[in-house]
């Protein structure tokens, strides 16, 4: 076979592998049971469970290689939608860290999120007793977990914030990725979900509309030393046109316009999102 043709075929196969929508190994029995129990638990509200169709938590965690015996850090858990899944699933054999924005973040929604997170942990102590809340507000509060302790770090719809004014206007993006890199063990996994902007040439530098390109995310992750293992279209939504009056928050669950054109936005559903799986290579 022609060498150039063979090289081209290998390149295509490598690209297809990166766009895998499943992991090489299914969830082990203990992890599957732990996640199933957590997802069905009464501690999750009907509103939380209604979002599973969009956020697909079990499939996302399977893709990322989650196990119930891991030490997992969630960056900026907000009001704790994923915390309600992760912390109970990790309770018996693993460890969960919620790296919140602390007690004095710049935005009201961050304080409301922390209040909701603390409320959840307090109302259901048997499930969240061993969960650890740490503070992560760059550039000064960076102790999200002991260095080199985490098997997995997860952050859901947060990386775009790093380019906004209230988060340093992009000055601390590389610092945040470096902190995540340093917190992971060699071989540890970083999982990122964010609202997808399809063309890096036209994206908003400040991500004020809430959308971010895969390419810009890759740039900063790789600068910290991460290697991309795979990316998935599991959370893709082709109905998302990205041209809304209040940015991505026009769509559910925020519905920033209230009842105005509500049915239209509900029909679109939650945003189009990318899912990236990085690894910290053994040193």
LUMSEDO-656101 format. One record per residue: residue number from 0; x, y, z of N, C-alpha, C in turn. Coordinates in steps of 0.02 Angstrom, whole numbers, plus 32768, in hexadecimal, padded with zeros to 4 digits. Layout:
[atom NUM [X Y Z] [X Y Z] [X Y Z]];
...
END
This chain:
[atom 0 [802A 7FC4 8000] [8000 8000 8000] [802C 803E 8000]];
[atom 1 [8018 8071 7FDB] [803C 80B0 7FDA] [8043 80CC 8021]];
[atom 2 [8082 80E1 8032] [808F 80F9 8076] [8065 8136 8088]];
[atom 3 [805D 8163 8059] [8036 819F 8066] [7FEE 818E 8074]];
[atom 4 [7FD3 815D 804D] [7F8E 8148 8057] [7F86 8126 809B]];
[atom 5 [7FB8 80FC 80AD] [7FB6 80DA 80EE] [7FB7 810C 8127]];
[atom 6 [7FE2 813E 8120] [7FE7 8172 8154] [7FA5 8197 815C]];
[atom 7 [7F85 81A5 8123] [7F45 81C8 8125] [7F10 819F 8147]];
[atom 8 [7F0E 815E 8139] [7EDC 8132 8158] [7EE7 812F 81A3]];
[atom 9 [7F27 812B 81B8] [7F37 8129 81FF] [7F21 8169 8222]];
[atom 10 [7F2A 81A1 8200] [7F15 81E1 821C] [7ECA 81E5 8225]];
[atom 11 [7EA5 81CD 81F4] [7E5C 81CD 81F9] [7E45 81A1 8233]];
[atom 12 [7E64 8165 8238] [7E51 8137 826E] [7E5F 8155 82B2]];
[atom 13 [7E98 8179 82B7] [7EA9 8199 82F7] [7E76 81CF 8308]];
[atom 14 [7E61 81F5 82D6] [7E2F 822A 82E2] [7DED 820C 82F8]];
[atom 15 [7DD9 81D5 82D7] [7D9A 81B5 82EA] [7D9D 819B 8331]];
[atom 16 [7DD7 8182 8345] [7DDE 8168 8389] [7DD3 81A0 83BC]];
[atom 17 [7DEB 81DC 83AD] [7DE2 8213 83DB] [7D9A 8227 83E3]];
[atom 18 [7D71 8218 83B0] [7D2B 822B 83B3] [7CFE 81F2 83CB]];
[atom 19 [7D1B 81C3 83EE] [7CF6 818B 840A] [7CBF 81A3 8438]];
[atom 20 [7C86 8182 8437] [7C4F 8194 8465] [7C48 8161 849D]];
[atom 21 [7C78 8134 84A3] [7C77 8105 84DA] [7CBD 80F9 84F3]];
[atom 22 [7CC3 80DB 852C] [7D05 80CB 8546] [7D19 8085 8530]];
[atom 23 [7D59 8075 8539] [7D71 8032 8527] [7D55 7FFE 8557]];
[atom 24 [7D49 8011 8595] [7D2F 7FE2 85C6] [7CF0 7FFE 85E6]];
[atom 25 [7CBE 7FD2 85ED] [7C80 7FE7 860D] [7C8B 7FF1 8658]];
[atom 26 [7C5B 8010 8678] [7C5F 8019 86C0] [7C64 7FD5 86E3]];
[atom 27 [7C90 7FD1 8715] [7C93 7F93 873B] [7C53 7F8C 8764]];
[atom 28 [7C48 7F51 877E] [7C09 7F41 87A0] [7BFB 7F6E 87DB]];
[atom 29 [7C2F 7F7A 8804] [7C25 7FA3 8840] [7C16 7FEC 882D]];
[atom 30 [7C39 8006 87FA] [7C2E 804B 87E5] [7BEA 8052 87C6]];
[atom 31 [7BD6 8023 879D] [7B94 8025 877E] [7B5D 8027 87B3]];
[atom 32 [7B64 7FFD 87E5] [7B32 7FFC 881B] [7B32 803C 8842]];
[atom 33 [7B6D 8057 8850] [7B72 8094 8877] [7B53 80CF 8852]];
[atom 34 [7B60 80D4 8812] [7B43 810A 87EA] [7AF8 8102 87E2]];
[atom 35 [7AE1 80C5 87D8] [7A99 80B9 87D0] [7A74 80CD 8810]];
[atom 36 [7A8E 80BA 8849] [7A6F 80CC 8889] [7A6F 8117 8894]];
[atom 37 [7AA7 8137 8882] [7AAC 817F 888A] [7A7B 81A4 885D]];
[atom 38 [7A76 818F 881F] [7A4A 81B0 87F0] [7A00 81A8 8803]];
[atom 39 [79EF 8170 881F] [79A9 8163 8831] [7998 817D 8877]];
[atom 40 [79C9 8195 889C] [79BF 81A6 88E1] [798C 81DD 88ED]];
[atom 41 [796B 81DA 8926] [7939 820C 8938] [7958 8250 8947]];
[atom 42 [7999 8252 8951] [79BA 8292 895D] [79BD 82BE 891E]];
[atom 43 [79B0 82A0 88E4] [79AD 82C5 88A5] [7964 82D8 8898]];
[atom 44 [795A 8317 888A] [7916 8330 887D] [78FD 8319 8838]];
[atom 45 [78BD 831F 882E] [78A1 830F 87EC] [78BF 833C 87B6]];
[atom 46 [78CD 837B 87C8] [78EC 83AA 8799] [7932 8394 8786]];
[atom 47 [7957 837C 87B7] [799A 8361 87A9] [7996 8326 8779]];
[atom 48 [796A 82F8 8788] [7964 82BC 875F] [794B 82CB 8719]];
[atom 49 [7922 82FF 8712] [7909 8311 86D0] [7941 8327 86A1]];
[atom 50 [7978 833F 86BD] [79B0 8356 8694] [79DD 831D 867D]];
[atom 51 [79D3 82E1 8697] [79FD 82A9 8683] [79FB 829D 8638]];
[atom 52 [79C2 82AB 8619] [79BC 829F 85D1] [79EC 82CB 85A9]];
[atom 53 [79FF 8305 85C4] [7A2D 8332 85A2] [7A75 8327 85BA]];
[atom 54 [7A7E 831E 85FA] [7AC2 831C 8616] [7AE0 82D5 8615]];
[atom 55 [7AB5 82A2 8611] [7ACB 825C 8609] [7B04 824A 8638]];
[atom 56 [7AFA 8253 8678] [7B32 824C 86A7] [7B53 8207 86A8]];
[atom 57 [7B2B 81D3 86A4] [7B49 8190 86A7] [7B74 8182 866A]];
[atom 58 [7B5B 8196 862F] [7B81 818B 85F2] [7BC0 81B6 85F1]];
[atom 59 [7BBA 81F4 860A] [7BF5 8220 860C] [7C2A 8203 863A]];
[atom 60 [7C17 81ED 8674] [7C48 81D2 86A4] [7C66 8191 868B]];
[atom 61 [7C3E 8169 8668] [7C59 812C 864A] [7C8D 813D 8615]];
[atom 62 [7C7E 816D 85EB] [7CAD 8183 85B7] [7CEF 819A 85D6]];
[atom 63 [7CEB 81BC 860E] [7D27 81D7 862E] [7D4E 81A3 8656]];
[atom 64 [7D30 8169 8661] [7D53 8135 8686] [7D4B 8139 86D2]];
[atom 65 [7D14 8156 86E8] [7D06 815E 872F] [7D01 811A 8751]];
[atom 66 [7D1C 8117 878F] [7D14 80DC 87BA] [7D01 80F3 8800]];
[atom 67 [7CDC 80CA 8823] [7CC2 80DE 8865] [7CF7 80DB 889C]];
[atom 68 [7D35 80C4 888B] [7D6B 80C4 88BC] [7D9E 80FB 88B0]];
[atom 69 [7D8D 812A 8885] [7DBA 8161 8874] [7DB8 819A 88A7]];
[atom 70 [7DEC 81C3 88A6] [7DEA 8205 88C4] [7DDA 8236 888D]];
[atom 71 [7DA1 8258 8893] [7D88 8283 885D] [7D7F 82CA 8877]];
[atom 72 [7D97 82FA 8851] [7D8F 8341 8860] [7D61 835F 882C]];
[atom 73 [7D2C 8380 8842] [7D01 83A4 8814] [7D0F 83EF 881B]];
[atom 74 [7D23 840E 87E5] [7D32 8455 87E5] [7CF2 847D 87DD]];
[atom 75 [7CE5 84AA 880B] [7CAB 84D7 880A] [7C69 84B1 87FF]];
[atom 76 [7C55 848D 8832] [7C18 8464 882D] [7BD7 848B 882D]];
[atom 77 [7BDA 84CD 8838] [7B9D 84F4 8838] [7B6E 84DE 886F]];
[atom 78 [7B30 84D3 885E] [7AFE 84BF 888F] [7AFF 8474 889D]];
[atom 79 [7B2A 844F 8879] [7B34 8409 888A] [7B0F 83D6 8862]];
[atom 80 [7AFC 83E7 8824] [7AD8 83B6 87FB] [7B00 8376 87F5]];
[atom 81 [7B3F 837C 87E2] [7B69 8340 87DB] [7B81 8327 881F]];
[atom 82 [7B86 8354 8850] [7B9B 833F 8893] [7B6C 8309 88AF]];
[atom 83 [7B2B 8311 88A0] [7AF9 82E2 88B9] [7B01 829D 8899]];
[atom 84 [7B25 8299 8862] [7B33 825A 8841] [7B76 823F 8858]];
[atom 85 [7BA8 826A 8858] [7BED 8254 8864] [7BFA 8242 88AD]];
[atom 86 [7BE7 826E 88DB] [7BF8 8262 8921] [7BDA 8221 893C]];
[atom 87 [7B9A 8213 8931] [7B7F 81D3 894A] [7B9F 8196 8927]];
[atom 88 [7BAF 819E 88E7] [7BCD 8165 88C2] [7C14 8157 88DB]];
[atom 89 [7C35 8189 88F6] [7C7A 8181 890E] [7C7E 8174 8959]];
[atom 90 [7C45 8174 897A] [7C44 8175 89C3] [7C67 8138 89E2]];
[atom 91 [7C5C 80FD 89C8] [7C75 80C0 89E9] [7CBF 80B4 89DC]];
[atom 92 [7CD5 80BE 899E] [7D1A 80AA 898D] [7D45 80E4 8974]];
[atom 93 [7D27 811C 8963] [7D4D 8152 8946] [7D4E 8191 8972]];
[atom 94 [7D5B 81C9 8952] [7D5E 8209 8974] [7D48 823F 8944]];
[atom 95 [7D1E 826D 895D] [7D04 82A3 8933] [7D17 82E7 8951]];
[atom 96 [7D35 8311 8927] [7D44 8356 8938] [7D1A 8385 890D]];
[atom 97 [7CF7 83B3 892C] [7CD2 83E7 8908] [7CFA 8428 890E]];
[atom 98 [7D1D 843A 88D8] [7D46 8476 88D8] [7D1B 84B2 88C5]];
[atom 99 [7CFD 84D2 88F7] [7CCE 8508 88EB] [7CF2 854B 88E3]];
[atom 100 [7CCC 857F 88D5] [7CE9 85C1 88CD] [7CF2 85E5 8910]];
[atom 101 [7CE5 85C3 8947] [7CF1 85DF 8989] [7CB7 860B 89A2]];
[atom 102 [7CC2 862A 89DB] [7C8D 8650 89FD] [7C83 8695 89E0]];
[atom 103 [7CB4 86B0 89BE] [7CAF 86F5 89A7] [7CC0 86FD 895D]];
[atom 104 [7C9E 86D8 8932] [7CA9 86DF 88EA] [7C89 871F 88D0]];
[atom 105 [7C9A 8735 8893] [7C81 8776 887C] [7C38 8777 8867]];
[atom 106 [7C1A 873D 8857] [7BD7 873D 883C] [7BA4 871F 886C]];
[atom 107 [7B68 873C 886B] [7B33 8722 8895] [7B21 86DB 8886]];
[atom 108 [7B22 86C7 8846] [7B0E 8683 8835] [7B3F 8650 8853]];
[atom 109 [7B7E 8665 885C] [7BAE 8638 887B] [7B9E 862E 88C5]];
[atom 110 [7B89 8663 88E6] [7B77 865C 892D] [7B37 8633 8935]];
[atom 111 [7B08 863E 8908] [7ACB 8616 890B] [7ADB 85CD 88FF]];
[atom 112 [7B08 85C0 88D1] [7B1C 857B 88C3] [7B3C 855A 88FF]];
[atom 113 [7B69 857F 8921] [7B89 8564 895C] [7B56 8557 8993]];
[atom 114 [7B26 8584 899B] [7AF1 857A 89CE] [7AC9 853A 89BF]];
[atom 115 [7AB9 8530 897F] [7A94 84F4 896D] [7ABE 84B5 8978]];
[atom 116 [7AFF 84B9 8968] [7B2B 8480 8972] [7B30 846E 89BC]];
[atom 117 [7B3B 849F 89E6] [7B3F 8493 8A2E] [7AFD 8479 8A49]];
[atom 118 [7AC6 8493 8A2E] [7A84 847A 8A43] [7A7B 8431 8A33]];
[atom 119 [7A90 841D 89F7] [7A8B 83D7 89E3] [7AB5 83AB 8A11]];
[atom 120 [7AF3 83C0 8A1E] [7B1F 8398 8A49] [7B03 8394 8A90]];
[atom 121 [7AE4 83CB 8AA7] [7ACA 83CB 8AEB] [7A89 83A5 8AF3]];
[atom 122 [7A5F 83A7 8AC0] [7A1E 8386 8AC4] [7A22 833B 8ABD]];
[atom 123 [7A57 8323 8A9D] [7A5F 82DB 8A93] [7AA4 82C6 8AAB]];
[atom 124 [7AB2 82CD 8AEB] [7AF6 82C3 8B05] [7B10 827C 8AFB]];
[atom 125 [7AE4 824A 8AFC] [7AFC 8205 8AF4] [7B1C 81FA 8AAF]];
[atom 126 [7B06 821F 8A7D] [7B21 8217 8A3A] [7B5F 8243 8A2E]];
[atom 127 [7B64 827B 8A51] [7B97 82AD 8A42] [7BC7 82B9 8A7C]];
[atom 128 [7BC5 8290 8AAE] [7BED 829B 8AEA] [7C38 829E 8ADA]];
[atom 129 [7C4E 8276 8AAB] [7C96 8271 8A9C] [7CAB 829E 8A61]];
[atom 130 [7C7C 82C1 8A43] [7C8E 82F0 8A0E] [7CB3 832B 8A2B]];
[atom 131 [7CE6 8342 8A07] [7D10 8379 8A1E] [7D06 83B5 89F1]];
[atom 132 [7CF5 83EE 8A0E] [7CEE 842C 89E8] [7D2E 8454 89F0]];
[atom 133 [7D4D 8464 89B8] [7D89 848D 89B7] [7D7B 84CE 8991]];
[atom 134 [7DAB 84FB 8990] [7DA1 853D 8970] [7DD0 8545 8935]];
[atom 135 [7DB2 8557 88FC] [7DD9 8561 88BF] [7DC2 85A1 889D]];
[atom 136 [7DE4 85D7 88AC] [7DD5 8617 888D] [7E17 8637 8879]];
[atom 137 [7E27 8630 883A] [7E68 8647 8822] [7E6F 8693 8827]];
[atom 138 [7EAA 86AF 8834] [7EEB 868B 8834] [7F04 8677 8879]];
[atom 139 [7EDD 8682 88AF] [7EF9 867A 88F2] [7EE3 863B 8916]];
[atom 140 [7EA5 8626 890E] [7E8C 85EB 8931] [7E90 85AF 8902]];
[atom 141 [7EC5 8588 8909] [7ED5 8554 88D7] [7EDA 850E 88F4]];
[atom 142 [7ECC 8506 8934] [7ED6 84C5 8955] [7E97 849B 894D]];
[atom 143 [7E8E 847F 8912] [7E50 845A 8904] [7E51 8414 8922]];
[atom 144 [7E8C 83F7 892A] [7E97 83B6 8948] [7EE3 83AD 894C]];
[atom 145 [7EFB 837E 8974] [7F44 8374 8978] [7F62 8367 8933]];
[atom 146 [7F9D 8382 8927] [7FBE 8378 88E6] [7FCB 832E 88DA]];
[atom 147 [7FBF 831A 889C] [7FCC 82D5 8889] [7F9E 82A2 88A8]];
[atom 148 [7F63 82B8 88C0] [7F36 828A 88E4] [7EFA 8272 88BB]];
[atom 149 [7EE8 8296 8887] [7EA9 8288 8864] [7EB2 8258 882A]];
[atom 150 [7E82 822A 8824] [7E7F 81FE 87EA] [7E5B 821F 87B0]];
[atom 151 [7E2D 824D 87C1] [7E04 826C 878E] [7DF0 82B2 87A5]];
[atom 152 [7DF2 82E2 8776] [7DD8 8325 8782] [7DA3 8332 874D]];
[atom 153 [7D6A 834C 8762] [7D32 8358 8736] [7D1D 83A1 873B]];
[atom 154 [7D0B 83BF 8703] [7CED 8401 8705] [7CBA 8407 86CE]];
[atom 155 [7C7E 841C 86E1] [7C45 841C 86B3] [7C2E 8464 86A6]];
[atom 156 [7C35 847A 8668] [7C1E 84BB 8651] [7C3D 84F5 867A]];
[atom 157 [7C7E 84F0 8684] [7CA1 8523 86AC] [7CDC 8543 8688]];
[atom 158 [7CFC 8521 865B] [7D39 853B 863D] [7D2D 857D 8619]];
[atom 159 [7CF2 8585 85FB] [7CE4 85C5 85D8] [7CE6 8600 8608]];
[atom 160 [7CD7 85F4 8648] [7CD8 862A 8679] [7D1E 8648 8681]];
[atom 161 [7D51 8620 8676] [7D95 8637 8681] [7DA9 8671 8655]];
[atom 162 [7D83 867D 8620] [7D93 86B3 85F2] [7D6B 86F2 8600]];
[atom 163 [7D3F 86EF 8632] [7D13 8727 8642] [7D35 8758 8672]];
[atom 164 [7D1C 8795 8674] [7D39 87CA 869D] [7D3E 87B6 86E6]];
[atom 165 [7D09 879B 8702] [7D07 878C 8749] [7D35 8753 875E]];
[atom 166 [7D50 872F 872D] [7D7D 86F8 873B] [7DC5 8707 8724]];
[atom 167 [7DD2 8747 8717] [7E16 8759 8704] [7E21 8768 86BB]];
[atom 168 [7DEA 8767 8694] [7DEF 877A 864D] [7E23 8750 8628]];
[atom 169 [7E26 8710 8638] [7E54 86E3 8616] [7E9A 86E0 8632]];
[atom 170 [7EAB 870A 8662] [7EF0 870C 867C] [7F03 86CD 86A2]];
[atom 171 [7ED1 86AB 86BE] [7EE0 8673 86EA] [7ECE 862F 86CD]];
[atom 172 [7EBE 862D 868D] [7EAA 85ED 866F] [7EE1 85B9 8676]];
[atom 173 [7F1E 85CD 8664] [7F55 859D 8668] [7F64 8589 86B0]];
[atom 174 [7F5B 85B7 86DF] [7F64 85A7 8725] [7F33 8571 873C]];
[atom 175 [7EF4 8579 8728] [7EC0 8549 873B] [7ED1 8503 8720]];
[atom 176 [7EE5 8500 86E1] [7EF7 84BF 86C4] [7F34 84A1 86E7]];
[atom 177 [7F63 84CC 86FA] [7F9F 84B3 871C] [7F8D 8497 8760]];
[atom 178 [7F60 84B8 8784] [7F4A 849F 87C5] [7F28 845B 87BD]];
[atom 179 [7EFE 8454 878B] [7EDD 8413 877F] [7F11 83DE 876E]];
[atom 180 [7F41 83F0 8745] [7F76 83C0 8732] [7F9D 83AA 8770]];
[atom 181 [7FB0 83D9 879A] [7FD8 83C9 87D5] [7FB2 83A0 8808]];
[atom 182 [7F70 83A7 880A] [7F46 8383 883A] [7F3C 833A 8827]];
[atom 183 [7F41 832C 87E7] [7F37 82E7 87CE] [7F74 82BC 87DA]];
[atom 184 [7F68 827C 87E4] [7F9E 824B 87E2] [7FB5 8242 879A]];
[atom 185 [7FF2 822A 878F] [8005 8215 874C] [7FD3 81E1 8732]];
[atom 186 [7FBB 81E9 86F6] [7F88 81BD 86DB] [7F41 81D3 86EC]];
[atom 187 [7F3B 8209 8714] [7EF9 8222 8726] [7ED4 8242 86EC]];
[atom 188 [7E92 8245 86F2] [7E67 825B 86BC] [7E48 829F 86CC]];
[atom 189 [7E48 82CB 869A] [7E24 830B 869D] [7DE9 8307 866C]];
[atom 190 [7DAD 8310 8685] [7D71 8310 865A] [7D53 8356 8657]];
[atom 191 [7D47 836E 861B] [7D2C 83B2 8612] [7CEE 83AE 85E6]];
[atom 192 [7CB8 83CE 85FE] [7C7C 83DA 85D6] [7C71 8425 85D2]];
[atom 193 [7C63 843E 8596] [7C51 8485 8591] [7C25 8490 8553]];
[atom 194 [7C06 84CB 8552] [7BDB 84DE 851A] [7C07 84EA 84DD]];
[atom 195 [7BF8 84C9 84A5] [7C24 84C9 846C] [7C18 8502 843B]];
[atom 196 [7C4D 8528 842E] [7C4E 8557 83F6] [7C74 8535 83BD]];
[atom 197 [7C57 852F 8382] [7C75 8503 834F] [7CB1 8520 832A]];
[atom 198 [7CBB 8562 832B] [7CF0 8580 8303] [7D1C 85AD 832D]];
[atom 199 [7D59 8599 833D] [7D84 85C3 8367] [7D93 8607 834A]];
[atom 200 [7D8C 860F 8308] [7D9A 864F 82E8] [7D65 8683 82F8]];
[atom 201 [7D2A 866D 830C] [7CF2 869B 8318] [7CDA 869C 8360]];
[atom 202 [7CF9 8677 838C] [7CE0 8675 83D1] [7CF0 86B6 83F5]];
[atom 203 [7CC7 86C5 8427] [7CD0 8701 8450] [7D0C 86F7 847D]];
[atom 204 [7D3B 8725 847C] [7D77 871E 84A4] [7D68 8716 84EE]];
[atom 205 [7D34 8737 8506] [7D20 8734 854C] [7CEC 86FE 855A]];
[atom 206 [7CD7 86DB 8526] [7CA4 86A7 852D] [7C66 86C1 8551]];
[atom 207 [7C54 8700 8542] [7C1C 8720 8564] [7BD9 86FE 8555]];
[atom 208 [7BD5 86DB 851D] [7B98 86B7 850C] [7B96 8671 852B]];
[atom 209 [7BCC 865E 854E] [7BCE 861E 8570] [7BEC 85E6 8546]];
[atom 210 [7BFC 85F2 8508] [7C16 85BE 84DB] [7C62 85C2 84D5]];
[atom 211 [7C80 8589 84C8] [7CC9 8583 84C4] [7CDA 854F 848F]];
[atom 212 [7D11 855A 846C] [7D26 852A 8439] [7D50 84F2 8458]];
[atom 213 [7D4C 84B8 8439] [7D77 8480 844D] [7DC0 8493 8444]];
[atom 214 [7DCF 84B7 840D] [7E14 84C7 83FE] [7E34 84F2 8434]];
[atom 215 [7E0F 8523 844D] [7E2C 854E 8481] [7E36 8527 84C2]];
[atom 216 [7E07 84FA 84D1] [7E0E 84D0 850C] [7E4C 84A3 8506]];
[atom 217 [7E54 8485 84CC] [7E8E 845A 84C0] [7ECF 847F 84C9]];
[atom 218 [7ED2 84BC 84B0] [7F0E 84E4 84B4] [7F26 84EC 84FC]];
[atom 219 [7EF9 84FC 8528] [7F0C 8509 856E] [7F19 84C8 8594]];
[atom 220 [7EF3 8494 8585] [7EFE 8454 85A6] [7F42 8437 8593]];
[atom 221 [7F52 843A 8553] [7F92 841F 853C] [7FCD 8448 8555]];
[atom 222 [7FC3 848A 855E] [7FF8 84B4 8578] [800B 84A0 85BF]];
[atom 223 [7FDA 8485 85E5] [7FE7 846F 8629] [8008 842A 862B]];
[atom 224 [8007 8406 85F3] [8025 83C4 85F1] [7FF4 838B 85E4]];
[atom 225 [7FB3 839B 85DF] [7F82 8367 85D3] [7F85 834D 858B]];
[atom 226 [7F72 830E 8583] [7F6C 82EF 8541] [7F23 82DD 8536]];
[atom 227 [7F08 82EF 84FD] [7EC3 82DD 84ED] [7EBF 8293 84DD]];
[atom 228 [7E95 826E 8502] [7E8A 8228 84F6] [7E50 821C 84C6]];
[atom 229 [7E1A 8241 84D0] [7DDE 8236 84A7] [7DAF 8271 84B0]];
[atom 230 [7D83 827A 847F] [7D4C 82A9 8485] [7D0E 8289 8469]];
[atom 231 [7CD5 829E 8483] [7C96 827D 8473] [7C60 82B0 8461]];
[atom 232 [7C34 829B 8435] [7BF9 82C3 8424] [7BBB 82AA 844A]];
[atom 233 [7BC7 828A 8481] [7B90 8270 84AA] [7B5F 82A7 84BE]];
[atom 234 [7B78 82E5 84C8] [7B4F 831C 84DF] [7B3F 834E 84A7]];
[atom 235 [7B47 8339 846A] [7B3A 8365 8431] [7AEF 8373 842B]];
[atom 236 [7ADF 83B0 8414] [7A9A 83C4 8407] [7A99 83EE 83C8]];
[atom 237 [7A84 83D1 8391] [7A85 83F4 8351] [7A50 842A 834C]];
[atom 238 [7A21 842C 837C] [79EE 8460 837C] [7A07 84A2 8397]];
[atom 239 [7A3F 84A1 83B8] [7A5B 84DD 83D8] [7A79 850A 83A3]];
[atom 240 [7A5C 8546 839A] [7A73 8575 8367] [7AA4 85AA 8382]];
[atom 241 [7AA9 85AF 83C4] [7ADB 85DA 83E5] [7AD1 8625 83D8]];
[atom 242 [7A96 863A 83C7] [7A8B 8680 83B4] [7A52 869F 83DE]];
[atom 243 [7A56 8696 8420] [7A1F 86A9 844B] [7A2B 86EC 846E]];
[atom 244 [79F5 870E 8480] [79FC 8751 849F] [7A26 8751 84DE]];
[atom 245 [7A20 871E 8507] [7A46 871A 8546] [7A79 86E2 8545]];
[atom 246 [7A95 86D6 850A] [7AC8 86A3 8504] [7AAC 865E 8514]];
[atom 247 [7AD8 8631 8529] [7AC3 85EC 8536] [7A8F 85E8 856F]];
[atom 248 [7A8E 861B 8599] [7A5F 861A 85D2] [7A17 8627 85BC]];
[atom 249 [7A0D 8637 857D] [79C9 863B 8561] [79A8 85F6 8560]];
[atom 250 [79D1 85C3 8557] [79B8 857E 8553] [79AB 8562 8599]];
[atom 251 [7987 852A 859E] [7981 850A 85DF] [79C5 84EF 85F5]];
[atom 252 [79D1 84EA 8636] [79A0 84F3 866B] [7997 853B 8682]];
[atom 253 [79C2 8569 866C] [79BE 85AE 8685] [7981 85D3 866D]];
[atom 254 [7971 85CE 862C] [7938 85F1 860E] [7938 863B 8624]];
[atom 255 [796F 865D 8612] [797A 86A1 8629] [7944 86D2 8612]];
[atom 256 [791F 86C3 85DE] [78EA 86EF 85C7] [78A7 86E0 85E7]];
[atom 257 [78A6 86B3 8616] [7867 86A2 8637] [7837 867F 8608]];
[atom 258 [77FA 8699 8605] [77C7 8679 85DB] [77CB 868E 8592]];
[atom 259 [77F4 86C0 8581] [77F9 86D8 853D] [7817 86A1 8511]];
[atom 260 [77F1 868B 84DF] [7807 8656 84B1] [781E 8617 84D6]];
[atom 261 [7801 860C 8510] [7817 85D4 853A] [7810 8591 8516]];
[atom 262 [77D7 8587 84F4] [77CC 8547 84D3] [7801 853B 849D]];
[atom 263 [7815 8570 847B] [7848 856B 8447] [788A 8552 8465]];
[atom 264 [789D 856E 849E] [78DD 855C 84BC] [78DA 8517 84DD]];
[atom 265 [78A0 8506 84F8] [7898 84C3 8514] [789D 848E 84DD]];
[atom 266 [7884 849F 84A2] [7887 8470 846A] [78CF 8465 8453]];
[atom 267 [78F9 8498 8459] [7940 8491 8449] [7963 8465 847C]];
[atom 268 [7951 846F 84BB] [7971 8449 84F1] [79B0 846A 850A]];
[atom 269 [79D7 8447 8531] [7A15 8463 854B] [7A49 8467 8513]];
[atom 270 [7A7E 848D 8520] [7AAD 84A1 84EC] [7AD4 8466 84CD]];
[atom 271 [7AF0 8474 8493] [7B20 8447 8473] [7B61 844A 849B]];
[atom 272 [7B7B 8410 84AF] [7BB5 840F 84DB] [7BEA 83DE 84C3]];
[atom 273 [7C28 83F0 84CF] [7C5F 83C1 84C1] [7C72 839D 8502]];
[atom 274 [7C8F 8363 84F9] [7CA6 8339 8530] [7CED 8322 8520]];
[atom 275 [7D1D 8337 8549] [7D63 8328 853C] [7D80 82FF 8576]];
[atom 276 [7DAA 82D0 8563] [7DCC 82A5 8594] [7E18 82AC 858C]];
[atom 277 [7E38 82C8 85BE] [7E80 82D2 85BE] [7EA2 82A4 85F1]];
[atom 278 [7EE2 8298 85E8] [7F09 8271 8618] [7F48 8297 862B]];
[atom 279 [7F5B 8290 8669] [7F9D 82A6 867F] [7FCC 826B 8677]];
[atom 280 [7FF9 8270 8649] [8026 8238 863A] [8055 822A 8674]];
[atom 281 [8067 81EA 867B] [8098 81D7 86AF] [80D9 81FB 86A2]];
[atom 282 [80F7 8215 86D6] [8133 823D 86CE] [8172 8211 86D2]];
END
